[in-house]
Amino acid sequence: MPISRRQLLQTTSASALLASIGQQAFAQAHPPQLDTARIITGFSAGGTSDVTCRRVATKLSPGYATSSVVVENRTGAGGQIAISYVKGQPADGSTMLQTPTSMLTIYPHIYKKLPYDPVADLAPVSLACVFDFGFAVGPAVPASVKTVPEFLAWAKANPAGANFGSPAAGSTPHFIGALLAKNADITLQHVAYRGTQPAMLDLLGGSVSAVSGPIGDITQHLASGKVRILGTSGTKRSRFAPDVPTLVEQGLKDMAFSEWFGFFLPAKASHEVVARLNAAMKQAIASKDVVDGLAGIGLEAMSSSPAELAELLKKDTAMWAPIVKKIGFTADA
């Protein structure tokens, strides 16, 4: 049967449409290979967040990005600047965020208004690691002070030196110090830094008495002989400081805290883009170089599915609500 020109055009148009739909479906199921990618961290170079990013980045190229994966430190506002930056980036997988949990689970309780929504603006990809915190003192505190209760007693008797630093106001380390002070009914002046490493430098210099921070940020300074870890925050002793008793062991009840770092993409990232990065992350985080490298700075490498990370985010956000209320801290005050 002869085909009319109209029928031919209709058939051609339909074929073109089907081909277009097929190409779109293929593109969604198989995101294009990236040339370069970036990992954004809100904390300074040399700290545990930065080192985690750099360890993982070396394993994402050339598999995830053919040319390179670079790390950018966008510090400030306790990690908020980095998160705010990433949420507005293209959702093609080329820009990812690595952040500690505090900025996502605690900040919503202490800020009346954040420049980002932890759930609406970010797409969970994978856990990176978990870790405990340490509470350490430096040259400003007498060598006779060997436990956290002894430090609290010394701080009460020496108000001029009753202070501690943490990597950010409103972070888990900040609240550990605040809870210690509240439970001991003393005043400990909090000094917020842009990451734990700047705080450690001031601790070594004697301008701050104590630091609450990731244990790996502290243990790397023990060789100086100027830093002493008085307690760790886990439910059991840290394998990175086995001789140091936990806060709970020292009679400080309800003082067991750990934290995680996680990788995220902008919220509009497709399921396929998230899945591709998750697969690459799992492989990178499980590699011996990353596992051993993170262990060297007090971190336990651990990946997850996007759904597991989303559930952990929800659970920890709910857990911190009553703790923040107890402390009474607000960043807007």
Buried (B, 14 or more C-beta within 10 A) or exposed (E): EEEEEEEEEEEEEEEEEEEEEEEEEEEEEEBEEBEEBBBBBBBBBBBBBBBBBBBBBBBBBEEBBEEBBBBEBBBBBBBBBBBBBBBEBEBBBBBBBBBBBBBBBBBBBBBEEBEBEBBEBBBBBBBBBBBBBBBBBBBBBEEEBEBBBBBBBBBBEEEEBBBBBBBBBBBBBBBBBBBBBBBBEBEBBBBBBBBBBBBBBBBBEEBBBBBBBBBBBBBBBEEEEBBBBBBBBBEEBBEBBEEBBBBBBBEBEEBBBBBBBBBBBBBEBBEBBBBBBBEBBBBBBEBEEBBEBBBBBBBBBBBBBBEEBBEBBEEBBEEBEEBBEEBEBEBEE
